[in-house]
Amino acid sequence: MEQVAVITYGDGGELGNFKIFADSLEKELIKKYTTVIVKYVNRDTKFFDLIDSLDNSKQEIAEFHIFAHSIGAGLFLGYKDSIISSRRKALVNRAARMGRNITYQQAVATETGAIQTDDLKAGAL
């Protein structure tokens, strides 16, 4: 079974372009593995699509690296993404107008640029 390394990177915001980090690490990992997969992922669905696309009958992930921001309960791949920010503001404003608190499920559904810890607890990996 072939051992592969996987590197994902999201949006770096004020830290700069995380692709630079990924490219630098790829140069090191290519010395150890014949296959190094480098992907830009800025949404939770893209992250899990990548995982699902790996052929675990032929490939074993030896290393998995994620360059992302971490906030609270998740890895934020879509950090400072304007679409997600707009959705978050709309959710907050709607809840305020209705005099309600935002539920956990509403927050998770809105934060599509994050891999939540609950996503990992659910055995998705």
C-alpha positions as CSV (number, residue, x, y, z in Angstrom):
1,M,0.0,0.0,0.0
2,E,1.3,3.4,-1.0
3,Q,1.9,5.9,1.8
4,V,0.9,9.4,0.9
5,A,1.1,12.8,2.6
6,V,-1.8,15.2,2.4
7,I,-1.5,19.0,2.9
8,T,-4.5,21.2,3.0
9,Y,-4.5,25.0,3.3
10,G,-7.2,27.5,3.7
11,D,-7.3,31.3,3.8
12,G,-4.6,32.9,5.9
13,G,-6.1,36.4,6.5
14,E,-3.5,38.7,8.1
15,L,-1.0,35.8,8.3
16,G,-0.6,35.8,4.6
17,N,-1.0,33.2,1.9
18,F,-1.0,29.7,3.5
19,K,-0.1,28.3,0.0
20,I,3.4,29.4,0.8
21,F,3.4,27.2,3.9
22,A,2.0,24.3,2.0
23,D,4.5,24.6,-0.8
24,S,7.4,24.8,1.6
25,L,6.2,21.7,3.5
26,E,5.6,19.8,0.2
27,K,9.3,20.2,-0.7
28,E,10.2,18.5,2.5
29,L,7.6,15.7,2.3
30,I,8.4,14.8,-1.3
31,K,11.7,13.5,0.0
32,K,9.8,10.9,2.1
33,Y,6.8,10.0,0.0
34,T,6.3,9.5,-3.7
35,T,2.8,11.1,-3.5
36,V,2.2,14.4,-1.8
37,I,-1.3,15.8,-2.3
38,V,-1.7,19.6,-1.8
39,K,-5.2,21.1,-1.9
40,Y,-6.7,24.5,-1.2
41,V,-9.8,23.9,0.8
42,N,-11.9,26.8,2.2
43,R,-15.1,24.9,3.0
44,D,-16.0,22.0,5.2
45,T,-17.5,20.1,2.3
46,K,-14.4,20.5,0.2
47,F,-12.3,19.1,3.1
48,F,-14.5,16.0,3.5
49,D,-14.8,15.5,-0.3
50,L,-11.0,15.4,-0.3
51,I,-10.9,12.7,2.4
52,D,-13.6,10.7,0.5
53,S,-11.6,10.9,-2.7
54,L,-8.6,9.1,-1.4
55,D,-8.5,5.4,-2.3
56,N,-7.9,3.8,1.0
57,S,-7.5,0.4,-0.7
58,K,-4.4,1.6,-2.4
59,Q,-3.3,4.6,-0.3
60,E,-2.6,5.0,3.4
61,I,-2.3,8.6,4.7
62,A,1.0,8.7,6.5
63,E,0.9,12.4,7.3
64,F,-2.0,14.9,7.1
65,H,-1.3,18.6,7.5
66,I,-3.9,21.4,7.8
67,F,-2.9,25.1,7.5
68,A,-5.8,27.0,8.9
69,H,-6.9,29.4,11.7
70,S,-8.3,27.8,14.8
71,I,-11.1,29.5,16.7
72,G,-13.1,27.9,19.5
73,A,-14.4,24.6,18.3
74,G,-13.0,24.4,14.8
75,L,-10.3,24.9,12.2
76,F,-11.3,27.9,10.1
77,L,-10.3,27.2,6.5
78,G,-12.4,30.0,5.1
79,Y,-11.0,32.6,7.5
80,K,-12.2,36.1,6.8
81,D,-14.2,34.8,3.8
82,S,-16.6,37.6,2.8
83,I,-19.5,35.3,1.9
84,I,-19.3,33.5,5.3
85,S,-19.0,36.9,7.1
86,S,-22.1,38.2,5.4
87,R,-24.1,35.0,6.3
88,R,-22.9,35.3,9.9
89,K,-23.9,39.0,10.2
90,A,-27.3,38.2,8.7
91,L,-27.8,35.3,11.2
92,V,-26.9,37.6,14.1
93,N,-29.1,40.4,12.9
94,R,-32.1,38.1,12.3
95,A,-31.7,36.6,15.8
96,A,-31.5,40.1,17.4
97,R,-34.6,41.3,15.5
98,M,-36.5,38.2,16.8
99,G,-35.2,38.6,20.3
100,R,-33.7,35.1,20.2
101,N,-30.3,33.5,20.8
102,I,-28.5,31.7,17.9
103,T,-28.7,28.0,18.3
104,Y,-25.7,25.7,18.0
105,Q,-27.1,24.1,14.8
106,Q,-27.6,27.6,13.2
107,A,-24.0,28.6,14.0
108,V,-22.6,25.3,12.6
109,A,-24.7,25.6,9.5
110,T,-23.5,29.2,8.9
111,E,-19.8,28.4,9.5
112,T,-19.3,26.5,6.3
113,G,-15.6,27.5,6.2
114,A,-14.9,25.6,9.4
115,I,-14.2,22.0,10.3
116,Q,-15.9,21.7,13.6
117,T,-14.7,19.5,16.4
118,D,-18.1,17.7,16.3
119,D,-17.4,16.9,12.6
120,L,-14.3,15.0,13.7
121,K,-16.0,13.3,16.7
122,A,-18.7,12.0,14.4
123,G,-16.0,9.7,12.9
124,A,-15.8,11.5,9.5
125,L,-12.1,10.8,9.3
